Amino acid sequence: SGAATVCPITLEPMENPVLASDGHVYEESAITRWIERSLGKSPCTNLPLDHMEVLRLGPLATAVEHFLRGCLPSPVGVLEQAAAALEQVQTSTARLEGKSAHSCRRQDFERSE
């Protein structure tokens, strides 16, 4: 809350925040109009914008909110899943190495220099 949620152009709370190439966040409709009228200069710095595209922050905010509420897997859970997958790969590799007729050697896959 506070100044972070107020558009620097309209001085009103933002409903559709977007990130412009100057690194500042604006209300989407306000920055779109500003770019059209100002020949691509930043409202905060008056310097030329690197590009005229804006990044919508709503989807990012939703993903962060879901993560913080526990709707997405925690990093610990993801690490546990990765560890289990690695263990399965190691087990499968050990089984393949045990088969003499179809054994694969590391040097068969390494580049020769």
C-alpha positions, -999 to 999 in steps of 0.1 A, spaced: 0 0 0 10 37 0 30 53 -27 39 20 -43 2 15 -54 -3 50 -68 4 58 -104 29 86 -108 9 100 -137 -26 100 -124 -18 100 -87 -46 75 -83 -45 39 -71 -35 15 -99 -59 -12 -111 -38 -25 -140 -2 -19 -131 25 -22 -158 62 -19 -158 77 5 -184 113 4 -197 123 32 -173 118 8 -144 88 26 -130 53 12 -125 22 30 -140 -14 25 -146 -16 8 -181 -40 33 -197 -21 63 -183 13 52 -196 -1 42 -229 -16 77 -234 16 93 -221 38 74 -245 16 84 -275 16 121 -265 52 124 -253 70 108 -281 83 80 -259 97 99 -230 95 87 -194 70 106 -172 94 102 -142 127 111 -158 118 128 -191 145 106 -207 137 86 -238 123 52 -230 143 22 -243 112 8 -259 75 15 -259 64 -20 -246 50 -24 -211 49 -55 -189 16 -63 -173 22 -70 -136 -12 -84 -127 -3 -120 -137 29 -117 -117 11 -103 -87 -14 -131 -88 14 -158 -90 32 -142 -60 0 -140 -41 -8 -177 -48 27 -187 -38 25 -167 -5 -9 -183 3 5 -218 -3 -14 -225 -35 18 -233 -54 44 -258 -43 69 -245 -18 106 -245 -29 112 -272 -3 85 -294 -20 100 -288 -54 135 -297 -41 121 -329 -26 105 -338 -59 137 -331 -78 157 -353 -53 132 -381 -58 134 -378 -96 172 -378 -94 171 -410 -73 149 -427 -99 174 -417 -127 203 -431 -106 184 -463 -100 176 -467 -137 211 -459 -147 224 -485 -122 201 -511 -138 213 -502 -173 249 -505 -163 242 -539 -149 231 -552 -183 262 -563 -201 246 -568 -236 234 -532 -237 258 -514 -214 265 -478 -221 299 -463 -213 304 -427 -205 332 -424 -231 306 -434 -257 288 -401 -251 318 -378 -244 331 -356 -272 365 -364 -285 389 -335 -287 
